Structure formats: C-alpha cells, structure tokens
C-alpha cells in the first residue's frame, strides 16, 4: 500500500525533483498526497496493491505538477503548456481516444 515516504521517493527518483527544489516537508507534498489518497478508488487495491500504489503516486505527482511551488514546477508547466489558454468552441468530442476538436466559427 502507498505511503508518504514512498511518494517522496517517487518525487526524487521518478519525477527527478531534488530536495533543494522541493523539501520533504513542503506543504504541497503532503497536500497532493492526501488529495490523491481521497481521489483514487480504493477498489483498485483489491485487484492489485501495486496498481493502486502507482495510481496514488501518479495522481499525487499530477497535483504537484499542476499546483506545486512555482520554483520547482514552473519551468515544467511552461514547457508542457499547462494552463495555456486555447480559444475555440468544442465542436466534437470522443471518449474512445479522449479527443476533442475545436472550431473558431466565422461569428467569432
């Protein structure tokens, strides 16, 4: 089962964020950790505790990336285009490949 210490190792080893950029006791770490524990479906652990742990760690990492300190994650957000505005009206959506199509109409 996932633990906060395991998530900190995930931050250091998998995400590649060192302790100088994000301290172990940073509030963003514990907040993203607790939010992911609340959001990830616990029934996954019945199928595989390993899959459940990875789901918790990955969601917590996503929360960190999106809402963590600017010093540690700002350059990554900028590189990936997170929080960039994209204009247009969604004209089509598909859940098979989770795609969306945006169209700017002549009226706009």
C-alpha positions as CSV (number, residue, x, y, z in Angstrom):
1,X,0.0,0.0,0.0
2,X,1.2,3.5,-0.7
3,X,3.0,5.6,2.0
4,X,4.1,9.2,2.1
5,X,7.7,8.1,2.3
6,X,7.2,6.1,-0.9
7,X,5.7,9.1,-2.6
8,X,8.7,11.2,-1.5
9,X,11.0,8.6,-3.1
10,X,8.8,8.8,-6.2
11,X,9.3,12.5,-6.3
12,X,13.0,12.2,-6.0
13,X,13.6,9.2,-8.3
14,X,10.8,9.1,-10.9
15,X,10.0,12.8,-11.2
16,X,13.6,13.8,-10.7
17,X,12.9,16.7,-8.3
18,X,15.7,17.2,-5.8
19,X,15.4,18.2,-2.2
20,X,16.8,21.7,-2.9
21,X,13.8,22.5,-5.2
22,X,11.2,20.8,-3.1
23,X,11.7,19.9,0.6
24,X,10.3,16.7,2.0
25,X,8.2,18.7,4.5
26,X,6.8,21.1,1.9
27,X,3.1,21.6,2.4
28,X,2.5,20.9,-1.3
29,X,3.8,17.3,-0.9
30,X,1.5,16.4,2.0
31,X,-1.5,18.2,0.4
32,X,-1.1,16.4,-3.0
33,X,-0.5,13.1,-1.2
34,X,-3.7,13.4,0.9
35,X,-5.7,14.6,-2.1
36,X,-4.7,11.6,-4.2
37,X,-5.5,9.2,-1.4
38,X,-9.0,10.7,-1.3
39,X,-9.5,10.6,-5.1
40,X,-8.1,7.2,-6.1
41,X,-10.6,4.4,-6.0
42,X,-9.6,2.0,-3.2
43,X,-11.2,-0.9,-5.0
44,X,-8.2,-0.9,-7.3
45,X,-6.2,-2.3,-4.3
46,X,-8.4,-5.4,-4.3
47,X,-7.2,-6.2,-7.8
48,X,-3.6,-5.2,-7.3
49,X,-2.0,-3.2,-4.5
50,X,0.9,-2.3,-6.9
51,X,-1.6,-0.7,-9.4
52,X,-3.3,1.1,-6.5
53,X,0.1,2.5,-5.3
54,X,1.0,3.6,-8.7
55,X,-2.3,5.3,-9.2
56,X,-1.9,7.2,-5.9
57,X,1.6,8.2,-6.7
58,X,0.8,9.3,-10.3
59,X,-2.2,11.4,-9.3
60,X,-0.3,13.0,-6.4
61,X,2.5,13.8,-8.9
62,X,-0.1,15.3,-11.2
63,X,-1.4,17.5,-8.4
64,X,2.2,18.6,-7.6
65,X,2.9,19.4,-11.2
66,X,-0.3,21.4,-11.6
67,X,-0.4,23.1,-8.2
68,X,3.1,22.8,-6.6
69,X,5.5,25.6,-6.0
70,X,6.5,27.7,-9.0
71,X,10.2,27.4,-8.2
72,X,10.1,23.6,-8.6
73,X,7.5,23.1,-11.3
74,X,7.2,26.4,-13.2
75,X,9.6,25.5,-16.0
76,X,7.9,22.2,-16.5
77,X,4.5,23.8,-16.6
78,X,5.8,26.3,-19.2
79,X,7.4,23.5,-21.3
80,X,4.3,21.3,-21.3
81,X,1.9,24.2,-21.9
82,X,0.0,23.6,-18.7
83,X,-2.5,26.4,-18.0
84,X,-2.2,27.8,-21.5
85,X,-5.4,29.3,-23.0
86,X,-6.7,27.7,-26.1
87,X,-9.5,29.6,-27.8
88,X,-12.3,28.0,-29.7
89,X,-15.6,26.2,-29.3
90,X,-15.5,22.4,-28.9
91,X,-17.4,21.1,-31.9
92,X,-16.8,17.4,-31.4
93,X,-15.7,15.1,-28.6
94,X,-14.8,11.5,-28.4
95,X,-14.3,9.2,-25.5
96,X,-12.7,6.4,-27.4
97,X,-9.4,8.2,-27.6
98,X,-10.5,11.1,-25.4
99,X,-10.1,13.6,-28.2
100,X,-11.7,17.0,-28.8
101,X,-12.0,19.2,-31.8
102,X,-12.1,23.0,-31.5
103,X,-13.5,25.2,-34.2
104,X,-13.5,29.0,-34.3
105,X,-16.7,30.0,-36.1
106,X,-17.0,32.9,-38.5
107,X,-19.2,34.7,-36.0
108,X,-16.2,34.9,-33.6
